[in-house]
Structures are given as C-alpha cells and as structure tokens.
Amino acid sequence: MRHVAVVDLGYGDAGKGTVVDWLCATRPVHTVVRFNGGAQAAHNVVLRDGRHHTFAQFGAGTFHPGVRTHLSRHVVVDPLALAAEADHLATVGVPDALDRLTVDGDALLATPYHRAANQAREIARGADRHGSCGLGVGEAVAYGLAHPDEAPRVADCHRPALLRRRLTALRDRLTAELGPLDAPPVEDCLPAFTGFAGRVAIVDETWLAGALRAGTCVFEGAQGVLLDEWHGFHPYTTWSTTTFANADSLLAEAGRSGDVTRIGVLRVVTTRHGHGPLVTEDPSLPFTDHHNATNPWQGRFRFGHFDAVAHRYALAAAGGVDGLALTHLDLAGPGLRICRRYDTTDRLTPGPPGDLDRQAALTARLLRSRPLYDDPPPDWAEAVRAELNTPVVLTSHGPTADDKATHGPLLAAPALAYPV
C-alpha cells in the first residue's frame, strides 16, 4: 500500500488521531510522520480496554508496538511537553515511546520564553483574543521568521554553548518588547534541553527517505485546513500550514512525489474550539465533548450543524483528497441538519497564499453570513459524498478502532491483531 496522509477538513478536532490509530491497527505501519503544528495538537485515541491518551507530539499510532514517530522539520518541538507526554504514555502501557522517536535537527524549538510571550500577547488582546492554545508554537514560528539564523533549533540541544546564546538572545528580545516574562532563567532551562538531546535520536533530513523505503508511513496532520495560516479565516488561524503541502514537500525531497493516499477527516457535526467564524453554530445542539473542554486560552468548544459550504472550501484549499473519513456518526439524529448554502453564497473560493487582507475580508463576510438548512439526510455518508463530490471511504460511530468501517477498496486491508 502507498503511504497515507491525513488532514482535517474543518477547524480541527475532527478525529485525525482515531483515524491514524485505526490505520496503524489494520496494516503494518513503519512510522507516523508529524508534518506541522507542535505541542498544541490534541489527537485523542481510546482503546477498546478504555485506555486513553491525547497525542500532541507523538504520533497517534504509538499504542501499536513497533510503530515509530518522526517529527519533521515542519514541527515546532517542545522537549518539556514531550517529556510529560512520554510520562503519561508510560502510565497507560507504552514505556518505550521515546525509544521509537526521531526528530529532525532543523525543527524549531518551543521554549518557556515563547510560551510566556504567547500568553502575554493573548491576554493583552482582551475581548479580541484569537483563540491561541497558549503554548508558544506560533511565537516560535514568528521568531524563526524574524531571526532565522538565531532561532533555537533541535540540533542546538547538542551544543550547550550555542543554545545558551540563542536562548539568552530570545529571552532578551522578548523581554524588551513585552516586559518581564513569567519564565525561568536560561541556566535552569539548559539541562532539560541537553537532557532531551541525550535521550532521543536527532537526525537530519535524509532519515525520512529510509523510513519511506522501509515500510508504509502515515503522515499525520495537526489542526484543520480552516485554520491554515494562508487559507484559514484570518486572524483566527494558526501559524502552521495545515494542508497537505508540507507532507508533499517531504515526499518530494525523498523522491516519492505522489506516492500517497490523501484522506480528509470530517465530523458529522461541524465544531470549533475558540474564537472565529462558525456559521452553523447552534448552542441548542445537545452535545458535549469531554476531550475538548472550555479552557482559559482557546475558550469554549462550539458545535454547529454540518457546514458543507465551509468543508467544500477546505477541500479546495487542500487540493482535494482521495477519500473522506466521516467521524462522530453516533451523534447524527433528527436534530442535526445540513447546511448546503448561506444566505450570501453557496461556495467560497480559496485565494493565493499570502493574501491575508483577502482572508480577513472573507472572515468579515462569514461573520455576517447566516446558514440555510436542509432536513437531516437519511444517509449522512451519501449526503457528504454528494456535497463534496468525494467518496466517503471510512466511517466512525465511536472512539475506538472497532467503531470504524471501510467503504470501497481504498483503505481495505487485512485486519491485524489489535492491542488489548
């Protein structure tokens, strides 16, 4: 089977983790490759025995023995959060997650200074918050763009003197801009970063080519296309490319262009965590999500009826997919409707990357738009296929791999033993 890339065609939280877990449960997978985002990802996986983990930086196939995780250079790596995540995995029966991890040395580091600056900026926005996760991922990307030759990177953890200089310069610049930061001294941070370098395998860009030759790799995206840094609804977006673009570039560099099956994940209920447009939001929908609670940084987890207009836009921005994975079908009922058009339009067209003024204008338009609803379809998978003109190849009626069903040959594979 070809390699597989998984992205979210909504605002995130559609179920990428459970789809990746299912892929690793039903076929031999060598490595899960993370190709964007960082520690702010929250991909929930539940096993049939009730064990649960929220995957942030480790790949969502880590419950399966032997499946590796590779953090590509497009990931913002937070060693402190990674250590905490590894500790939790050990408590749920996965003691060797760090042994199965490789990290590209060119990836940016997220540090306590990025996190403190991120939180200070978000607090200063007051009622105009963007809905940041408050973990410093966007701050690290912004600093890397402003100071590309001085931004701390993973490989620097092997060179304490260089890392000390870069952390000091980072702290001093952010302090000069924002005032005192709620973060520890540089000397207190260094042992954690150098310890990280001694514990995990830090590799160069050639490592992935070998993994792609060794077996099937699953490229696991983070967040959602509707939050994309260029195609999302600015300014309520992420500092990350959430389409397939990064995965495509990694495959091309390894000489494997096009050797991938592209899967887009959608909830039957359109959701959003935090501020920004959600045209079909309906507070009367009787849903909760205990894996996505309201929190001080992102804000409230919001529910809406299925927004075919927004998801068609995401599909176009992502360049299309080979098949759709439709999740949370257990929530479909007589009160959940489908929105095929707004009062202003039935189609949104992606623009060229980089035109944030255009995206801000689109955001303003969406905030004024009102949904027009049709009755619940008798067959949700068929309705979604028709609206997005793309086959639904996987459906999910619950959180575990056992709750998934394939449709057609695209993802069919002999079942493997699932861990209990």
DOVORO-603859 format. One record per residue (C-alpha): residue number from 1; y, x, z. Coordinates in Angstrom, 2 decimals. Layout:
atom k NUM Y Y X X Z Z;
...
end
This chain:
atom k 1 Y 0.00 X 0.00 Z 0.00;
atom k 2 Y 3.54 X 1.09 Z -0.67;
atom k 3 Y 5.95 X 1.83 Z 2.15;
atom k 4 Y 7.76 X -1.16 Z 3.68;
atom k 5 Y 11.43 X -1.59 Z 4.60;
atom k 6 Y 12.51 X -4.37 Z 6.96;
atom k 7 Y 16.08 X -5.64 Z 7.30;
atom k 8 Y 17.68 X -8.65 Z 8.97;
atom k 9 Y 19.47 X -11.06 Z 6.61;
atom k 10 Y 21.53 X -12.59 Z 9.40;
atom k 11 Y 23.63 X -11.38 Z 12.31;
atom k 12 Y 20.73 X -9.55 Z 13.95;
atom k 13 Y 18.11 X -10.77 Z 16.43;
atom k 14 Y 16.04 X -12.46 Z 13.72;
atom k 15 Y 12.77 X -10.79 Z 14.71;
atom k 16 Y 12.62 X -7.41 Z 12.95;
atom k 17 Y 10.73 X -5.94 Z 15.91;
atom k 18 Y 7.99 X -8.54 Z 15.89;
atom k 19 Y 7.60 X -8.17 Z 12.10;
atom k 20 Y 7.32 X -4.37 Z 12.37;
atom k 21 Y 4.82 X -4.76 Z 15.21;
atom k 22 Y 2.76 X -7.14 Z 13.04;
atom k 23 Y 2.83 X -4.69 Z 10.12;
atom k 24 Y 1.52 X -1.95 Z 12.41;
atom k 25 Y -1.15 X -4.30 Z 13.78;
atom k 26 Y -2.51 X -5.26 Z 10.37;
atom k 27 Y -2.60 X -1.97 Z 8.44;
atom k 28 Y -2.71 X 1.78 Z 9.12;
atom k 29 Y 0.89 X 2.96 Z 9.61;
atom k 30 Y 1.75 X 6.62 Z 9.98;
atom k 31 Y 5.40 X 6.41 Z 11.06;
atom k 32 Y 8.10 X 3.86 Z 11.77;
atom k 33 Y 11.35 X 5.28 Z 10.42;
atom k 34 Y 14.60 X 4.14 Z 12.01;
atom k 35 Y 17.36 X 4.34 Z 9.42;
atom k 36 Y 20.53 X 3.02 Z 11.06;
atom k 37 Y 22.07 X 1.99 Z 14.36;
atom k 38 Y 21.21 X 3.51 Z 17.71;
atom k 39 Y 20.58 X 2.55 Z 21.31;
atom k 40 Y 22.31 X -0.82 Z 20.85;
atom k 41 Y 19.31 X -2.15 Z 18.90;
atom k 42 Y 17.16 X -4.65 Z 20.80;
atom k 43 Y 13.91 X -5.42 Z 18.98;
atom k 44 Y 11.61 X -7.42 Z 21.21;
atom k 45 Y 7.84 X -7.12 Z 20.96;
atom k 46 Y 5.41 X -9.21 Z 23.02;
atom k 47 Y 1.69 X -8.51 Z 23.04;
atom k 48 Y -0.97 X -11.16 Z 23.44;
atom k 49 Y -1.60 X -9.98 Z 27.01;
atom k 50 Y 2.04 X -10.61 Z 27.92;
atom k 51 Y 3.31 X -7.03 Z 27.89;
atom k 52 Y 6.85 X -6.86 Z 26.55;
atom k 53 Y 9.27 X -4.12 Z 25.52;
atom k 54 Y 12.72 X -4.23 Z 23.96;
atom k 55 Y 12.69 X -1.43 Z 21.38;
atom k 56 Y 16.05 X 0.29 Z 20.98;
atom k 57 Y 15.42 X 3.75 Z 19.56;
atom k 58 Y 11.64 X 3.92 Z 19.43;
atom k 59 Y 10.03 X 2.16 Z 16.50;
atom k 60 Y 8.67 X -1.30 Z 17.18;
atom k 61 Y 5.17 X -0.14 Z 16.24;
atom k 62 Y 4.92 X 2.14 Z 19.28;
atom k 63 Y 2.46 X -0.13 Z 21.12;
atom k 64 Y -0.12 X 0.86 Z 18.49;
atom k 65 Y -1.88 X 4.17 Z 19.22;
atom k 66 Y -1.00 X 6.95 Z 16.81;
atom k 67 Y 1.99 X 5.23 Z 15.19;
atom k 68 Y 4.88 X 7.69 Z 15.21;
atom k 69 Y 8.66 X 7.14 Z 15.36;
atom k 70 Y 11.10 X 9.15 Z 13.28;
atom k 71 Y 14.83 X 8.91 Z 13.98;
atom k 72 Y 16.51 X 9.81 Z 10.71;
atom k 73 Y 19.93 X 11.41 Z 10.39;
atom k 74 Y 21.43 X 7.92 Z 9.96;
atom k 75 Y 20.60 X 7.02 Z 13.58;
atom k 76 Y 23.03 X 7.72 Z 16.43;
atom k 77 Y 20.73 X 9.24 Z 19.05;
atom k 78 Y 21.31 X 8.66 Z 22.77;
atom k 79 Y 18.96 X 11.01 Z 24.70;
atom k 80 Y 19.78 X 9.40 Z 28.07;
atom k 81 Y 18.93 X 5.91 Z 26.85;
atom k 82 Y 15.88 X 7.29 Z 25.05;
atom k 83 Y 14.51 X 8.74 Z 28.29;
atom k 84 Y 14.98 X 5.40 Z 30.07;
atom k 85 Y 13.23 X 3.59 Z 27.23;
atom k 86 Y 10.31 X 6.03 Z 27.35;
atom k 87 Y 10.02 X 5.42 Z 31.09;
atom k 88 Y 9.73 X 1.66 Z 30.54;
atom k 89 Y 7.15 X 2.13 Z 27.80;
atom k 90 Y 5.06 X 4.17 Z 30.23;
atom k 91 Y 5.08 X 1.24 Z 32.68;
atom k 92 Y 3.66 X -1.09 Z 30.00;
atom k 93 Y 0.85 X 1.24 Z 28.93;
atom k 94 Y 2.46 X 3.65 Z 26.46;
atom k 95 Y 2.77 X 7.03 Z 28.22;
atom k 96 Y 2.98 X 9.15 Z 25.06;
atom k 97 Y 5.97 X 7.65 Z 23.20;
atom k 98 Y 7.95 X 10.90 Z 23.36;
atom k 99 Y 4.95 X 12.85 Z 22.05;
atom k 100 Y 4.97 X 10.67 Z 18.93;
atom k 101 Y 8.70 X 11.07 Z 18.30;
atom k 102 Y 10.54 X 13.23 Z 15.78;
atom k 103 Y 14.33 X 13.39 Z 15.50;
atom k 104 Y 16.41 X 14.72 Z 12.60;
atom k 105 Y 18.59 X 17.51 Z 13.93;
atom k 106 Y 21.55 X 16.35 Z 11.83;
atom k 107 Y 21.75 X 12.95 Z 13.60;
atom k 108 Y 24.86 X 12.32 Z 15.68;
atom k 109 Y 24.60 X 12.32 Z 19.47;
atom k 110 Y 25.89 X 9.43 Z 21.56;
atom k 111 Y 27.23 X 10.77 Z 24.86;
atom k 112 Y 28.67 X 9.32 Z 28.08;
atom k 113 Y 32.15 X 10.06 Z 26.67;
atom k 114 Y 31.52 X 7.90 Z 23.61;
atom k 115 Y 30.21 X 5.12 Z 25.82;
atom k 116 Y 33.19 X 5.25 Z 28.18;
atom k 117 Y 35.67 X 5.28 Z 25.29;
atom k 118 Y 33.90 X 2.38 Z 23.59;
atom k 119 Y 34.08 X 0.27 Z 26.74;
atom k 120 Y 37.73 X 1.18 Z 27.36;
atom k 121 Y 38.72 X 0.10 Z 23.84;
atom k 122 Y 36.79 X -3.16 Z 24.07;
atom k 123 Y 38.33 X -4.04 Z 27.43;
atom k 124 Y 41.79 X -3.32 Z 26.02;
atom k 125 Y 41.23 X -5.87 Z 23.24;
atom k 126 Y 41.14 X -8.67 Z 25.81;
atom k 127 Y 40.55 X -12.02 Z 24.14;
atom k 128 Y 40.31 X -10.29 Z 20.73;
atom k 129 Y 37.10 X -8.44 Z 21.52;
atom k 130 Y 34.88 X -7.52 Z 18.58;
atom k 131 Y 31.64 X -8.10 Z 20.48;
atom k 132 Y 30.64 X -4.44 Z 20.85;
atom k 133 Y 27.47 X -3.61 Z 22.78;
atom k 134 Y 29.48 X -1.07 Z 24.79;
atom k 135 Y 27.01 X 1.78 Z 24.25;
atom k 136 Y 29.27 X 4.11 Z 22.26;
atom k 137 Y 27.42 X 4.02 Z 18.94;
atom k 138 Y 30.46 X 3.08 Z 16.86;
atom k 139 Y 32.58 X 5.53 Z 18.82;
atom k 140 Y 30.17 X 8.33 Z 17.93;
atom k 141 Y 30.29 X 7.40 Z 14.25;
atom k 142 Y 34.09 X 7.23 Z 14.27;
atom k 143 Y 34.36 X 10.62 Z 15.96;
atom k 144 Y 31.88 X 12.07 Z 13.46;
atom k 145 Y 34.01 X 10.83 Z 10.57;
atom k 146 Y 37.21 X 12.19 Z 12.11;
atom k 147 Y 35.72 X 15.54 Z 13.18;
atom k 148 Y 32.63 X 16.12 Z 11.01;
atom k 149 Y 32.37 X 19.83 Z 11.81;
atom k 150 Y 32.77 X 19.39 Z 15.56;
atom k 151 Y 30.88 X 16.19 Z 16.37;
atom k 152 Y 27.89 X 16.79 Z 18.69;
atom k 153 Y 24.59 X 16.53 Z 16.84;
atom k 154 Y 20.95 X 16.51 Z 17.92;
atom k 155 Y 20.31 X 20.10 Z 16.80;
atom k 156 Y 23.13 X 21.27 Z 19.11;
atom k 157 Y 20.90 X 20.46 Z 22.08;
atom k 158 Y 19.04 X 23.69 Z 21.30;
atom k 159 Y 22.31 X 25.65 Z 21.59;
atom k 160 Y 23.84 X 25.01 Z 25.03;
atom k 161 Y 26.97 X 27.12 Z 24.49;
atom k 162 Y 27.84 X 25.31 Z 21.25;
atom k 163 Y 27.04 X 21.93 Z 22.78;
atom k 164 Y 29.25 X 22.71 Z 25.79;
atom k 165 Y 32.20 X 23.48 Z 23.49;
atom k 166 Y 31.68 X 20.35 Z 21.45;
atom k 167 Y 31.29 X 18.08 Z 24.46;
atom k 168 Y 34.40 X 19.57 Z 26.04;
atom k 169 Y 36.45 X 19.06 Z 22.87;
atom k 170 Y 35.14 X 15.49 Z 22.58;
atom k 171 Y 36.00 X 14.68 Z 26.20;
atom k 172 Y 39.46 X 16.23 Z 25.94;
atom k 173 Y 40.37 X 14.40 Z 22.73;
atom k 174 Y 39.23 X 11.02 Z 24.02;
atom k 175 Y 40.94 X 11.56 Z 27.38;
atom k 176 Y 44.20 X 12.49 Z 25.67;
atom k 177 Y 44.01 X 9.27 Z 23.64;
atom k 178 Y 42.70 X 6.81 Z 26.24;
atom k 179 Y 43.37 X 8.33 Z 29.63;
atom k 180 Y 40.74 X 9.30 Z 32.23;
atom k 181 Y 37.21 X 8.28 Z 31.23;
atom k 182 Y 34.52 X 6.96 Z 33.53;
atom k 183 Y 32.05 X 9.72 Z 32.62;
atom k 184 Y 30.50 X 12.74 Z 34.36;
atom k 185 Y 31.67 X 16.35 Z 33.90;
atom k 186 Y 30.34 X 18.28 Z 30.92;
atom k 187 Y 28.30 X 20.60 Z 33.15;
atom k 188 Y 26.49 X 17.59 Z 34.59;
atom k 189 Y 25.62 X 16.31 Z 31.08;
atom k 190 Y 24.27 X 19.56 Z 29.65;
atom k 191 Y 20.90 X 19.62 Z 31.49;
atom k 192 Y 19.98 X 16.17 Z 30.17;
atom k 193 Y 20.68 X 17.17 Z 26.57;
atom k 194 Y 18.94 X 20.54 Z 26.76;
atom k 195 Y 16.01 X 18.90 Z 28.52;
atom k 196 Y 15.81 X 16.41 Z 25.64;
atom k 197 Y 15.61 X 19.31 Z 23.18;
atom k 198 Y 12.74 X 20.83 Z 25.13;
atom k 199 Y 10.79 X 17.56 Z 25.23;
atom k 200 Y 10.97 X 16.13 Z 21.71;
atom k 201 Y 10.35 X 17.50 Z 18.23;
atom k 202 Y 13.68 X 18.11 Z 16.49;
atom k 203 Y 13.08 X 18.52 Z 12.76;
atom k 204 Y 15.00 X 18.94 Z 9.52;
atom k 205 Y 15.27 X 16.65 Z 6.51;
atom k 206 Y 12.01 X 17.89 Z 4.97;
atom k 207 Y 9.83 X 16.36 Z 7.71;
atom k 208 Y 10.02 X 12.84 Z 6.35;
atom k 209 Y 8.70 X 13.80 Z 2.92;
atom k 210 Y 5.48 X 14.97 Z 4.57;
atom k 211 Y 5.16 X 11.74 Z 6.55;
atom k 212 Y 5.62 X 9.69 Z 3.39;
atom k 213 Y 2.78 X 11.62 Z 1.77;
atom k 214 Y 0.56 X 11.32 Z 4.84;
atom k 215 Y 0.43 X 7.52 Z 5.02;
atom k 216 Y 2.29 X 4.22 Z 5.00;
atom k 217 Y 5.73 X 4.34 Z 6.63;
atom k 218 Y 7.65 X 1.30 Z 7.81;
atom k 219 Y 11.44 X 1.61 Z 7.63;
atom k 220 Y 12.85 X -0.45 Z 10.49;
atom k 221 Y 16.48 X -1.53 Z 10.16;
atom k 222 Y 18.77 X -2.41 Z 13.04;
atom k 223 Y 21.23 X -5.30 Z 13.47;
atom k 224 Y 21.82 X -7.55 Z 10.44;
atom k 225 Y 23.35 X -7.50 Z 6.97;
atom k 226 Y 26.04 X -9.97 Z 8.04;
atom k 227 Y 27.22 X -7.29 Z 10.49;
atom k 228 Y 27.23 X -4.50 Z 7.88;
atom k 229 Y 30.15 X -2.05 Z 8.12;
atom k 230 Y 31.17 X -2.77 Z 4.50;
atom k 231 Y 29.77 X -6.23 Z 3.72;
atom k 232 Y 29.99 X -7.89 Z 7.14;
atom k 233 Y 32.82 X -10.14 Z 8.28;
atom k 234 Y 35.42 X -7.61 Z 9.40;
atom k 235 Y 36.37 X -6.82 Z 12.15;
atom k 236 Y 33.31 X -8.40 Z 13.81;
atom k 237 Y 30.97 X -5.79 Z 12.38;
atom k 238 Y 29.04 X -2.66 Z 13.29;
atom k 239 Y 29.76 X 0.99 Z 12.44;
atom k 240 Y 26.48 X 1.11 Z 10.56;
atom k 241 Y 25.04 X 0.40 Z 7.12;
atom k 242 Y 22.60 X -2.43 Z 7.77;
atom k 243 Y 21.40 X -2.97 Z 4.19;
atom k 244 Y 18.56 X -1.01 Z 2.55;
atom k 245 Y 20.97 X 1.71 Z 1.37;
atom k 246 Y 20.03 X 4.34 Z 3.98;
atom k 247 Y 16.30 X 3.75 Z 3.52;
atom k 248 Y 16.74 X 4.02 Z -0.25;
atom k 249 Y 18.57 X 7.33 Z 0.11;
atom k 250 Y 15.86 X 8.76 Z 2.38;
atom k 251 Y 13.15 X 7.73 Z -0.06;
atom k 252 Y 15.08 X 9.20 Z -2.99;
atom k 253 Y 15.55 X 12.53 Z -1.20;
atom k 254 Y 11.80 X 12.66 Z -0.64;
atom k 255 Y 11.10 X 11.94 Z -4.31;
atom k 256 Y 9.81 X 8.43 Z -3.57;
atom k 257 Y 12.53 X 6.24 Z -5.06;
atom k 258 Y 11.42 X 2.64 Z -5.40;
atom k 259 Y 8.13 X 3.24 Z -3.56;
atom k 260 Y 8.86 X 0.49 Z -1.06;
atom k 261 Y 8.32 X -3.21 Z -0.46;
atom k 262 Y 11.54 X -4.80 Z 0.81;
atom k 263 Y 11.23 X -7.53 Z 3.45;
atom k 264 Y 14.17 X -9.62 Z 4.64;
atom k 265 Y 13.86 X -11.31 Z 8.05;
atom k 266 Y 15.45 X -14.66 Z 8.89;
atom k 267 Y 15.34 X -17.06 Z 11.81;
atom k 268 Y 14.93 X -20.73 Z 11.04;
atom k 269 Y 17.84 X -21.05 Z 13.49;
atom k 270 Y 20.92 X -19.00 Z 12.49;
atom k 271 Y 22.19 X -17.09 Z 15.54;
atom k 272 Y 24.91 X -14.66 Z 16.50;
atom k 273 Y 25.48 X -12.57 Z 19.62;
atom k 274 Y 29.17 X -12.30 Z 20.40;
atom k 275 Y 32.41 X -12.98 Z 18.57;
atom k 276 Y 32.95 X -13.68 Z 14.89;
atom k 277 Y 32.14 X -16.38 Z 12.32;
atom k 278 Y 29.11 X -18.61 Z 12.79;
atom k 279 Y 29.93 X -21.55 Z 10.57;
atom k 280 Y 26.93 X -23.67 Z 11.57;
atom k 281 Y 27.27 X -23.11 Z 15.32;
atom k 282 Y 26.27 X -26.20 Z 17.30;
atom k 283 Y 26.47 X -25.99 Z 21.11;
atom k 284 Y 24.37 X -29.15 Z 21.36;
atom k 285 Y 21.27 X -27.41 Z 19.98;
atom k 286 Y 18.81 X -27.27 Z 22.90;
atom k 287 Y 17.86 X -23.62 Z 22.54;
atom k 288 Y 17.86 X -20.59 Z 24.82;
atom k 289 Y 16.67 X -17.04 Z 24.25;
atom k 290 Y 15.78 X -15.12 Z 27.39;
atom k 291 Y 15.61 X -11.88 Z 25.37;
atom k 292 Y 19.23 X -12.34 Z 24.28;
atom k 293 Y 21.23 X -13.40 Z 27.28;
atom k 294 Y 25.01 X -13.54 Z 27.59;
atom k 295 Y 26.29 X -10.14 Z 28.70;
atom k 296 Y 29.70 X -8.63 Z 29.52;
atom k 297 Y 30.01 X -6.70 Z 26.25;
atom k 298 Y 28.58 X -8.81 Z 23.46;
atom k 299 Y 29.39 X -12.14 Z 25.08;
atom k 300 Y 27.49 X -15.36 Z 24.50;
atom k 301 Y 24.36 X -15.76 Z 22.39;
atom k 302 Y 25.18 X -18.57 Z 19.95;
atom k 303 Y 22.93 X -20.94 Z 17.99;
atom k 304 Y 23.55 X -22.73 Z 14.70;
atom k 305 Y 21.72 X -24.71 Z 12.06;
atom k 306 Y 20.16 X -22.76 Z 9.18;
atom k 307 Y 23.05 X -21.36 Z 7.13;
atom k 308 Y 21.80 X -20.95 Z 3.57;
atom k 309 Y 25.29 X -20.01 Z 2.35;
atom k 310 Y 25.55 X -17.01 Z 4.71;
atom k 311 Y 21.97 X -15.92 Z 4.09;
atom k 312 Y 22.39 X -16.10 Z 0.29;
atom k 313 Y 25.39 X -13.81 Z 0.73;
atom k 314 Y 23.36 X -11.37 Z 2.86;
atom k 315 Y 20.56 X -11.36 Z 0.30;
atom k 316 Y 23.02 X -10.49 Z -2.47;
atom k 317 Y 24.73 X -7.81 Z -0.35;
atom k 318 Y 21.34 X -6.23 Z 0.38;
atom k 319 Y 20.42 X -6.13 Z -3.30;
atom k 320 Y 17.56 X -8.61 Z -2.99;
atom k 321 Y 14.16 X -8.41 Z -1.34;
atom k 322 Y 10.54 X -8.71 Z -2.45;
atom k 323 Y 9.80 X -11.30 Z 0.20;
atom k 324 Y 11.13 X -13.11 Z 3.25;
atom k 325 Y 9.76 X -13.25 Z 6.79;
atom k 326 Y 10.78 X -16.56 Z 8.38;
atom k 327 Y 10.60 X -16.49 Z 12.19;
atom k 328 Y 11.04 X -18.88 Z 15.12;
atom k 329 Y 9.46 X -21.79 Z 13.25;
atom k 330 Y 8.33 X -23.10 Z 16.62;
atom k 331 Y 11.98 X -24.17 Z 17.11;
atom k 332 Y 12.06 X -26.33 Z 13.99;
atom k 333 Y 12.37 X -30.02 Z 14.88;
atom k 334 Y 14.17 X -33.21 Z 13.91;
atom k 335 Y 17.48 X -31.99 Z 15.33;
atom k 336 Y 17.63 X -28.76 Z 13.30;
atom k 337 Y 19.34 X -29.19 Z 9.95;
atom k 338 Y 20.04 X -27.05 Z 6.91;
atom k 339 Y 23.49 X -26.17 Z 5.56;
atom k 340 Y 23.45 X -25.57 Z 1.79;
atom k 341 Y 27.24 X -25.59 Z 1.34;
atom k 342 Y 30.52 X -25.51 Z 3.26;
atom k 343 Y 33.49 X -27.77 Z 2.71;
atom k 344 Y 35.14 X -24.83 Z 0.91;
atom k 345 Y 32.29 X -23.38 Z -1.16;
atom k 346 Y 28.54 X -23.15 Z -1.66;
atom k 347 Y 28.49 X -19.43 Z -2.48;
atom k 348 Y 30.03 X -16.24 Z -1.10;
atom k 349 Y 30.15 X -13.17 Z -3.33;
atom k 350 Y 29.88 X -9.61 Z -1.95;
atom k 351 Y 32.65 X -7.22 Z -2.91;
atom k 352 Y 32.66 X -3.45 Z -3.39;
atom k 353 Y 32.00 X -1.32 Z -0.28;
atom k 354 Y 35.14 X -0.11 Z 1.45;
atom k 355 Y 37.49 X -3.03 Z 0.84;
atom k 356 Y 37.94 X -4.12 Z 4.45;
atom k 357 Y 41.04 X -6.16 Z 3.64;
atom k 358 Y 38.85 X -8.30 Z 1.39;
atom k 359 Y 36.27 X -8.66 Z 4.16;
atom k 360 Y 38.94 X -9.61 Z 6.71;
atom k 361 Y 40.19 X -12.30 Z 4.32;
atom k 362 Y 36.63 X -13.56 Z 3.97;
atom k 363 Y 36.35 X -13.70 Z 7.76;
atom k 364 Y 39.52 X -15.78 Z 7.98;
atom k 365 Y 38.15 X -18.12 Z 5.33;
atom k 366 Y 34.87 X -18.56 Z 7.19;
atom k 367 Y 36.65 X -19.30 Z 10.45;
atom k 368 Y 38.33 X -22.24 Z 8.65;
atom k 369 Y 35.15 X -23.46 Z 6.92;
atom k 370 Y 33.09 X -26.42 Z 8.04;
atom k 371 Y 29.37 X -26.89 Z 7.35;
atom k 372 Y 27.98 X -29.75 Z 5.30;
atom k 373 Y 24.46 X -30.60 Z 6.43;
atom k 374 Y 21.34 X -31.99 Z 4.86;
atom k 375 Y 18.46 X -33.54 Z 6.77;
atom k 376 Y 15.70 X -31.28 Z 8.10;
atom k 377 Y 13.34 X -30.35 Z 5.27;
atom k 378 Y 9.69 X -31.41 Z 5.56;
atom k 379 Y 8.64 X -27.81 Z 4.78;
atom k 380 Y 11.01 X -25.14 Z 6.07;
atom k 381 Y 9.34 X -22.25 Z 4.29;
atom k 382 Y 9.58 X -24.05 Z 0.96;
atom k 383 Y 13.19 X -25.07 Z 1.59;
atom k 384 Y 14.20 X -21.48 Z 2.41;
atom k 385 Y 12.34 X -20.21 Z -0.66;
atom k 386 Y 14.20 X -22.66 Z -2.87;
atom k 387 Y 17.63 X -21.96 Z -1.39;
atom k 388 Y 17.30 X -18.17 Z -1.56;
atom k 389 Y 15.15 X -18.10 Z -4.70;
atom k 390 Y 12.82 X -15.66 Z -2.95;
atom k 391 Y 9.23 X -16.15 Z -1.75;
atom k 392 Y 8.51 X -16.54 Z 1.94;
atom k 393 Y 5.62 X -14.12 Z 2.47;
atom k 394 Y 5.34 X -14.21 Z 6.27;
atom k 395 Y 5.96 X -16.98 Z 8.78;
atom k 396 Y 6.06 X -16.75 Z 12.56;
atom k 397 Y 5.60 X -19.53 Z 15.10;
atom k 398 Y 5.78 X -17.33 Z 18.20;
atom k 399 Y 6.44 X -13.84 Z 19.55;
atom k 400 Y 3.07 X -12.13 Z 19.09;
atom k 401 Y 1.24 X -10.76 Z 16.05;
atom k 402 Y -1.28 X -13.58 Z 16.43;
atom k 403 Y 1.53 X -16.08 Z 15.74;
atom k 404 Y 2.11 X -14.73 Z 12.20;
atom k 405 Y 0.69 X -16.00 Z 8.90;
atom k 406 Y 0.93 X -14.47 Z 5.44;
atom k 407 Y 1.63 X -16.41 Z 2.26;
atom k 408 Y 0.53 X -14.84 Z -1.01;
atom k 409 Y -0.74 X -11.31 Z -1.64;
atom k 410 Y 2.41 X -9.22 Z -0.98;
atom k 411 Y 1.68 X -8.42 Z 2.69;
atom k 412 Y -2.03 X -9.21 Z 2.73;
atom k 413 Y -4.11 X -6.51 Z 4.42;
atom k 414 Y -7.45 X -6.31 Z 6.25;
atom k 415 Y -6.88 X -7.14 Z 9.92;
atom k 416 Y -7.18 X -4.22 Z 12.31;
atom k 417 Y -8.05 X -4.35 Z 15.98;
atom k 418 Y -5.00 X -5.47 Z 17.92;
atom k 419 Y -4.49 X -3.79 Z 21.33;
atom k 420 Y -5.03 X -5.91 Z 24.41;
end
